[in-house]
């Protein structure tokens, strides 16, 4: 029996994810629609997925699997915590992503086209790894993390919970980023970064998070 895949979040990111994975032979017949707080407007798009209601009122079947297609980390975390004992979470790994056979991956993760996940990487739960990003050997990606397009996480790095990594950022080998840290786009990160901070620039400068 095939899985029914439901996307939670029908905003811009959700529509992108639908386009990418609905065009993937591995998923295109499985994505049955969106859950969202409001009925989304698809009039400007060629896609016509079904609106299924919201995650609070939808009655999940045993064959339903969900992923969260929202970039706001706190909203992602809240929805995942609310549904983890109510619904089954899928991992969406696009056919054009390269994922090593010895990657340890949790649940509710999305790995988009052209990403590379190398040897002995550990990925937790409810992470979004956007297009053309790379995670190198022995790195650990914890939970509720968003990695934006064209980001590079070099080998033996540790990214703690609820970290946002902006587009085109580079994390040097053996670096550690503490929880709830935001990395601005085009930032170069090296060393140990404390939790709850904001880092930007080349090289990255660290500021307290407001």
Secondary structure, DSSP 8 states (H G I E B T S, - for coil): ---EEEEE--SHHHHHHHHHHHTSTTTTTTEEEEE-SS----TTSS----B---TTT----TTEEEEE----HHHHHHHHHHHTTTSEE--EE-TTSEE-TT-EE-SS-EE-TT-EE-TT-EE-SS-EE-TT-EE-TT-EE-SS-EE-TT-EE-TT-EE-TT-EE-TT-EE-TT-EE-TT-EE-TT-EE-SEE-SSEEEETTTTEEEE--
